[in-house]
């Protein structure tokens, strides 16, 4: 399908689905524990990806060492990420949580500097500092005052490991199809959550219908579909450019949290979000500036 070859479509769809996940997680946590929610969600996601994986024709198969590598990436970037994110959202509303996680381009840029050899210029540094300031305001607005609680710590851990997932997945996507890499990552992440299996049957029996529907939605759309689309987009463009689209997710998450969960955003958090988006604009301008300079140099040399 042609629309699946459009990178912007893939990224915007992924970001929209992931933004809705922050609200869905809050709904699921009404009946499920952070670990149980993560396991239930990715059992569903693993099942969906199983059919996607086996109905795709492939010319190249992954050797065992790269399969294990992809699964290990999933343990960190899916298993640990979702447990810490769920734990954080027990006390942090979906809007602020999404704002904080969406600052991952700042961390990803630094990681890409060390692991992928991407460049860092002065304008990019300024943009990242502005975004960090925005995150500070968001955190201060969670409880009408800055308190570094355990929930916020979990969200920050989730942000870091989410970045590691993107950075470490990129080399594999250069060699193998995104569906294959994503499938093994999801299966690895699911296996890492099996320790929460004993509590899951009872939780399902006592859960509200709305919470269970939320988890099913999380497993099919923000997990299975969104992770596959993200891998397809990441295979086409640099990691730092892909993660920059995540700055659009807080707007969607905040609106959904307001409509679905009646989480009215505080003005300080809204201001922090605007400051963070300003930082993203500066970071993106730094890429445009570099491209313009390189184009001028090439034209002069010709």
Secondary structure, DSSP 4 states (H G I P E B T S, - for coil): -GGGG-HHHHHHHHHHHHHHHHHHHHHHTTTS-HHHHHHHHHHHHHHHHHHHHHTS--S-PPPHHHHHHHHHHHIIIIIIHHHHHHHHTTTS-HHHHHHHHTTHHHHHHHHHHHHT-----HHHHHHHHHHHHHHHHHHHHHTTS----HHHHHHHHHHHHHHHHHHHHHHHHTTS-HHHHHHHHHHHHHHHTGGGHHHHHHHHHHS-HHHHHHHHHIIIIIIIIHHHHHHHHHTTS-HHHHHGGGGGHHHHHHHHHHHHS--PPPHHHHHHHHHHHHHHHHHHHHHHHHHHHHHHHHHHH-
